[in-house]
Amino acid sequence: MTASSKVKRMLPQQTEDDGRSRSENVAGHDWQSHRIGCATPRMAGSNRAIRRDELSAQGETAGSVSGANKTSANPQVKPRFAIFRLLHPVAPPLLLALFLLTLMACRPCHGHDPELFDMDDEDGNGAIGTDIVQITGPLQHVVSVVKGKTNLPCDITPPVEDDQASLVLFYKDDASPSIYTYDARDKYASRPRHWSDDNVLGKRAFFSTVVLQNSSSGCLMIDNVRESDAGLYRCRVDFKRSPTRNSRVNLTVVVPPKQMKITNEKGVDVDDIIGPFDEDATLILVCIVTGGNPTPEVTWWQEERMIDRHAEIRHSEQGVARNVLQLERLGRVDLRTKLSCHASNTQLSQPLTKSVEIELNRKSKTNFLILLYWL
């Protein structure tokens, strides 16, 4: 074999070795650059002949240099960015929770009429907020009883002729979202639309209008009144041509007394018939009433006549009122007498009552008459 053929056979092998060396060197350069920082990459050709001991020495030298300048050559991630890497898995649910809490804080326990958009934030004349709402007329007062019915008046009479109310909104306790809507605008002119907040009045409320020749009146009728319905209501009326009118009405809800019992002076409950007592004895009865807002008045009655109205209110016992009745020297006139305890805090409902009947031991005159006969 000639020298030229040897050279030809060696060239492809050398080329393959060069290519493989380049690949290894490039890969080595990439890894070493990340691991060491400033390492010199291996080159193909004559640099391939560098001894391993020299190359390792250069690596150690480069490593020592890079160790001194590690911060500048390969800067680490700043702490302010590291916290985002930690929060990344929980960021979406956290942001969603904050969004929901914001919505709840903005409008707690209230719905919103979807067809009013942002009209609740205005007073009808373009003013924003409830502190600058102009109120027309004096504050009206309405009293109702729990589980009863009531009407909240609202004047919808237009100030000028050829005008009429197109929108009526009710607000409670200066809250921004309306709790009831009566909409007679445009497409609802022939058949007004009613909307009620399910979290406040729900289906218990209905707005009724009465149109007369020279005036128009309206009222929000509420059935099955609850204690939570008490508060200050504002009625806003938007007319087709005239400025908006606002009026207020305060609703007071009376809670009747819930429970009553009659005891003797020892605190023992008595039956419908008490006694029998001896003549000239002293009778003490205590009427105890629980519940009621405002605090009920507790009175004692004998038949149809009130005999004691001095009730004792114990502030240490919330919602408890009592009245102590004392009758001295019982006589024949007290036999089968009916005593009643009444508790009431409003004229809108019947008072809570409980009655007892006195049984009396009469002194016998038979033995005295027999004695006189035999004498």
C-alpha positions as CSV (number, residue, x, y, z in Angstrom):
1,M,0.0,0.0,0.0
2,T,1.3,3.4,-1.0
3,A,1.7,6.4,1.2
4,S,-1.0,8.3,-0.7
5,S,-3.5,5.6,-0.1
6,K,-2.7,5.6,3.6
7,V,-3.3,9.3,3.7
8,K,-6.7,8.9,1.9
9,R,-7.8,6.2,4.3
10,M,-6.9,8.3,7.3
11,L,-8.7,11.5,6.1
12,P,-12.3,10.3,6.6
13,Q,-11.4,8.9,10.0
14,Q,-9.7,12.1,11.0
15,T,-12.7,14.1,9.7
16,E,-15.1,12.0,11.7
17,D,-12.9,12.4,14.7
18,D,-12.8,16.1,14.2
19,G,-16.6,16.3,14.0
20,R,-17.1,14.1,17.1
21,S,-14.5,16.2,18.9
22,R,-16.3,19.4,18.0
23,S,-19.6,18.0,19.3
24,E,-18.0,16.9,22.5
25,N,-16.2,20.2,22.9
26,V,-19.3,22.3,22.3
27,A,-21.3,20.2,24.7
28,G,-18.4,20.4,27.2
29,H,-18.2,24.1,26.7
30,D,-21.9,24.5,27.4
31,W,-21.9,22.5,30.6
32,Q,-18.6,23.9,31.8
33,S,-19.8,27.5,31.2
34,H,-22.8,26.9,33.4
35,R,-20.8,25.0,36.0
36,I,-17.6,27.0,36.1
37,G,-18.7,30.3,34.7
38,C,-15.6,31.5,32.7
39,A,-14.1,28.2,31.4
40,T,-12.3,28.3,28.0
41,P,-14.0,26.0,25.5
42,R,-12.1,23.2,23.8
43,M,-11.3,23.8,20.2
44,A,-10.7,21.3,17.3
45,G,-7.5,20.9,15.4
46,S,-4.1,21.7,17.1
47,N,-5.7,22.6,20.5
48,R,-6.9,19.0,20.7
49,A,-3.3,18.1,21.5
50,I,-3.3,19.9,24.8
51,R,-2.4,17.4,27.6
52,R,-5.0,16.4,30.0
53,D,-2.9,17.6,32.9
54,E,-2.6,21.1,31.4
55,L,-6.3,21.2,30.7
56,S,-7.2,20.1,34.2
57,A,-4.8,22.8,35.5
58,Q,-6.4,25.4,33.4
59,G,-9.8,24.2,34.6
60,E,-8.7,24.5,38.2
61,T,-7.3,28.0,37.6
62,A,-10.4,29.1,35.8
63,G,-12.5,27.6,38.6
64,S,-10.7,29.6,41.2
65,V,-11.1,32.8,39.3
66,S,-14.7,32.2,38.6
67,G,-15.3,31.4,42.3
68,A,-14.1,34.8,43.2
69,N,-16.3,36.5,40.7
70,K,-19.2,34.1,40.9
71,T,-21.8,36.7,41.7
72,S,-20.9,39.0,38.8
73,A,-20.4,36.1,36.2
74,N,-23.5,34.1,37.0
75,P,-25.9,36.4,38.9
76,Q,-28.5,34.6,41.0
77,V,-32.3,35.3,40.8
78,K,-33.2,38.3,43.0
79,P,-35.3,37.6,46.0
80,R,-38.2,39.7,44.8
81,F,-38.6,37.4,41.9
82,A,-38.1,34.3,44.0
83,I,-41.3,35.0,45.9
84,F,-43.3,35.0,42.7
85,R,-42.0,31.5,42.0
86,L,-43.2,30.4,45.4
87,L,-46.7,32.0,45.0
88,H,-47.1,30.9,41.4
89,P,-49.0,27.6,42.2
90,V,-51.4,29.4,44.6
91,A,-51.7,32.7,42.9
92,P,-54.9,32.0,40.7
93,P,-57.1,30.7,43.6
94,L,-55.8,33.5,45.9
95,L,-56.7,36.2,43.4
96,L,-60.1,34.6,42.9
97,A,-60.8,34.5,46.6
98,L,-59.8,38.2,46.9
99,F,-62.1,39.1,44.1
100,L,-65.1,37.3,45.7
101,L,-64.4,39.0,49.1
102,T,-64.3,42.4,47.4
103,L,-67.7,41.8,45.8
104,M,-69.1,40.7,49.1
105,A,-67.7,43.7,50.9
106,C,-69.0,46.1,48.3
107,R,-72.6,44.9,48.4
108,P,-73.3,42.7,51.5
109,C,-76.5,40.7,51.7
110,H,-78.1,42.5,48.8
111,G,-79.0,41.6,45.2
112,H,-79.2,43.9,42.3
113,D,-81.8,44.6,39.7
114,P,-80.0,43.5,36.5
115,E,-81.9,46.0,34.3
116,L,-80.9,49.1,36.4
117,F,-77.1,48.8,35.7
118,D,-75.4,51.6,37.8
119,M,-78.6,53.7,38.4
120,D,-78.5,52.8,42.1
121,D,-75.4,54.9,42.6
122,E,-77.2,58.0,41.4
123,D,-80.1,60.0,42.9
124,G,-81.9,60.3,39.6
125,N,-80.7,63.8,38.9
126,G,-77.1,62.8,38.2
127,A,-75.7,63.2,41.7
128,I,-73.6,60.3,43.0
129,G,-74.0,59.0,46.5
130,T,-76.7,59.0,49.2
131,D,-75.4,61.8,51.4
132,I,-76.5,64.5,49.0
133,V,-79.9,63.1,48.1
134,Q,-82.6,65.8,48.5
135,I,-85.5,64.6,50.6
136,T,-89.0,65.9,49.9
137,G,-91.5,66.2,52.7
138,P,-91.3,65.2,56.4
139,L,-90.2,61.8,57.7
140,Q,-93.2,59.5,58.0
141,H,-93.6,56.8,60.7
142,V,-95.2,53.4,60.3
143,V,-95.7,50.9,63.1
144,S,-96.3,47.2,62.4
145,V,-96.3,44.0,64.3
146,V,-94.3,40.8,63.6
147,K,-96.2,38.4,61.2
148,G,-98.6,41.2,60.4
149,K,-99.1,43.4,57.3
150,T,-98.0,46.9,56.6
151,N,-97.9,49.6,53.9
152,L,-95.0,52.0,53.2
153,P,-96.4,55.1,51.5
154,C,-94.7,56.7,48.5
155,D,-96.1,59.8,46.8
156,I,-95.9,59.3,43.0
157,T,-98.0,62.4,42.1
158,P,-96.2,64.3,39.4
159,P,-95.5,68.0,40.1
160,V,-96.8,69.0,36.7
161,E,-99.6,67.9,34.4
162,D,-99.1,65.5,31.5
163,D,-96.4,63.7,33.5
164,Q,-96.2,60.4,35.3
165,A,-93.9,58.2,37.3
166,S,-91.8,55.9,35.2
167,L,-89.5,54.3,37.8
168,V,-89.9,53.7,41.6
169,L,-87.0,52.4,43.7
170,F,-87.0,51.6,47.4
171,Y,-83.8,51.6,49.5
172,K,-83.3,50.5,53.1
173,D,-81.0,52.1,55.7
174,D,-79.1,54.2,53.2
175,A,-77.8,51.1,51.4
176,S,-76.7,51.7,47.8
177,P,-78.4,48.8,46.0
178,S,-82.2,49.1,45.8
179,I,-84.3,46.4,47.4
180,Y,-87.4,46.9,45.3
181,T,-88.1,48.1,41.8
182,Y,-91.2,49.3,40.0
183,D,-90.3,49.8,36.4
184,A,-92.8,51.4,34.0
185,R,-90.3,52.8,31.5
186,D,-90.6,52.3,27.7
187,K,-91.4,48.7,27.0
188,Y,-92.9,48.2,30.5
189,A,-95.2,51.1,30.3
190,S,-98.3,49.0,29.7
191,R,-97.3,46.3,32.1
192,P,-94.9,47.5,34.8
193,R,-92.1,45.2,35.8
194,H,-91.6,44.3,39.5
195,W,-88.3,43.2,41.1
196,S,-87.6,42.4,44.7
197,D,-84.4,41.5,46.4
198,D,-84.7,37.9,47.7
199,N,-82.3,38.6,50.5
200,V,-84.5,41.4,52.0
201,L,-88.2,41.3,51.0
202,G,-88.4,38.6,48.4
203,K,-92.0,37.6,47.5
204,R,-93.5,39.3,50.6
205,A,-93.5,42.7,49.0
206,F,-95.6,44.3,46.2
207,F,-95.9,47.9,45.0
208,S,-99.4,49.1,44.4
209,T,-100.5,52.3,42.8
210,V,-103.8,54.2,43.0
211,V,-104.3,56.9,40.3
212,L,-107.0,59.5,41.0
213,Q,-108.1,62.5,39.0
214,N,-105.7,65.0,40.6
215,S,-103.3,62.8,42.5
216,S,-101.5,59.4,42.5
217,S,-100.5,57.4,45.5
218,G,-98.4,54.3,45.9
219,C,-97.4,52.1,48.7
220,L,-95.1,49.1,49.2
221,M,-97.2,46.4,50.8
222,I,-95.3,43.9,52.9
223,D,-96.8,40.7,54.2
224,N,-95.6,38.5,57.1
225,V,-93.6,41.3,58.6
226,R,-90.3,40.3,60.2
227,E,-88.3,41.9,63.0
228,S,-85.5,42.5,60.5
229,D,-87.8,44.6,58.3
230,A,-87.5,47.5,60.8
231,G,-85.5,50.4,59.5
232,L,-85.4,53.6,57.5
233,Y,-86.7,53.3,53.9
234,R,-86.2,55.8,51.1
235,C,-88.6,55.9,48.1
236,R,-87.2,57.4,44.9
237,V,-89.5,58.3,42.1
238,D,-88.3,59.1,38.6
239,F,-90.7,60.9,36.4
240,K,-90.7,61.1,32.6
241,R,-90.2,64.9,32.6
242,S,-90.0,66.2,36.1
243,P,-87.0,65.9,38.5
244,T,-86.6,62.9,40.8
245,R,-88.4,63.0,44.1
246,N,-87.1,61.2,47.3
247,S,-89.2,60.6,50.5
248,R,-88.5,58.7,53.6
249,V,-90.5,56.5,56.0
250,N,-89.4,54.8,59.2
251,L,-90.8,51.4,59.9
252,T,-91.0,50.2,63.5
253,V,-91.7,46.5,64.0
254,V,-93.2,45.5,67.4
255,V,-92.4,42.1,68.8
256,P,-95.2,40.9,71.1
257,P,-94.4,39.2,74.4
258,K,-93.8,35.4,74.0
259,Q,-94.4,33.7,77.3
260,M,-96.3,34.3,80.5
261,K,-96.5,32.4,83.8
262,I,-98.1,33.1,87.2
263,T,-96.4,31.9,90.4
264,N,-97.0,32.2,94.2
265,E,-94.8,34.1,96.6
266,K,-92.5,31.0,96.7
267,G,-92.0,30.9,92.9
268,V,-94.1,27.8,92.3
269,D,-96.4,27.9,89.2
270,V,-100.1,28.0,90.1
271,D,-103.0,26.3,88.4
272,D,-106.1,27.8,86.9
273,I,-107.8,27.5,90.3
274,I,-105.8,28.6,93.3
275,G,-106.5,27.9,97.0
276,P,-108.6,27.3,98.9
277,F,-107.7,30.2,101.2
278,D,-109.1,31.1,104.5
279,E,-111.0,34.2,105.1
280,D,-108.8,37.2,106.1
281,A,-105.8,35.5,104.5
282,T,-103.3,37.4,102.3
283,L,-102.8,36.4,98.6
284,I,-99.6,37.1,96.7
285,L,-99.3,36.3,93.0
286,V,-96.4,37.1,90.6
287,C,-96.9,37.5,86.9
288,I,-93.7,36.9,84.9
289,V,-93.5,37.9,81.2
290,T,-90.7,36.9,78.8
291,G,-89.9,38.5,75.5
292,G,-91.3,41.5,73.7
293,N,-89.8,44.6,72.0
294,P,-90.4,47.2,73.3
295,T,-90.8,45.9,76.9
296,P,-94.5,45.1,77.5
297,E,-96.6,46.7,80.2
298,V,-97.7,44.0,82.7
299,T,-101.0,44.7,84.6
300,W,-103.4,42.8,86.9
301,W,-107.2,42.8,86.4
302,Q,-110.1,41.7,88.5
303,E,-112.8,40.7,86.2
304,E,-113.0,43.8,83.9
305,R,-111.3,46.2,86.3
306,M,-107.6,46.9,86.4
307,I,-106.3,46.7,90.0
308,D,-102.5,46.9,89.6
309,R,-100.3,48.3,86.9
310,H,-97.0,48.8,88.8
311,A,-94.8,46.4,86.8
312,E,-91.2,45.7,87.9
313,I,-88.6,45.6,85.1
314,R,-85.4,43.8,86.0
315,H,-82.6,45.0,83.7
316,S,-80.4,42.1,84.8
317,E,-82.8,39.7,83.1
318,Q,-83.0,40.7,79.4
319,G,-86.6,40.7,78.1
320,V,-88.2,39.8,81.4
321,A,-90.9,41.9,83.2
322,R,-93.0,41.0,86.2
323,N,-95.8,42.4,88.3
324,V,-96.5,41.3,92.0
325,L,-100.1,41.4,93.1
326,Q,-100.9,41.4,96.8
327,L,-104.5,41.1,98.1
328,E,-105.0,41.4,101.9
329,R,-107.9,40.1,104.0
330,L,-109.7,37.9,101.6
331,G,-113.4,37.9,102.1
332,R,-116.6,36.3,100.8
333,V,-116.6,38.8,97.9
334,D,-113.4,37.3,96.6
335,L,-114.9,33.8,96.3
336,R,-114.6,32.5,92.7
337,T,-113.1,35.8,91.7
338,K,-111.2,35.8,88.4
339,L,-107.8,37.5,88.4
340,S,-106.0,38.1,85.1
341,C,-102.5,39.2,84.1
342,H,-102.2,41.2,80.9
343,A,-99.0,41.9,78.9
344,S,-99.1,44.2,75.9
345,N,-96.7,46.6,74.1
346,T,-99.0,47.6,71.2
347,Q,-102.6,48.2,70.3
348,L,-102.1,46.4,67.0
349,S,-102.5,42.9,68.5
350,Q,-104.3,41.3,71.4
351,P,-102.5,41.3,74.8
352,L,-101.0,38.1,76.2
353,T,-103.2,37.0,79.1
354,K,-103.4,34.3,81.8
355,S,-106.1,34.0,84.4
356,V,-106.6,32.2,87.8
357,E,-109.7,31.7,90.0
358,I,-109.7,32.1,93.7
359,E,-111.1,29.3,95.9
360,L,-112.0,30.3,99.4
361,N,-112.9,28.4,102.7
362,R,-115.9,30.1,104.1
363,K,-116.5,30.3,107.9
364,S,-119.4,28.1,108.7
365,K,-122.4,29.7,110.5
366,T,-124.4,26.5,110.8
367,N,-122.9,25.4,114.1
368,F,-123.6,28.8,115.6
369,L,-127.3,28.7,114.6
370,I,-127.7,25.2,116.0
371,L,-126.2,26.3,119.3
372,L,-128.6,29.2,119.6
373,Y,-131.5,26.9,118.8
374,W,-130.8,24.6,121.7
375,L,-130.3,27.4,124.1
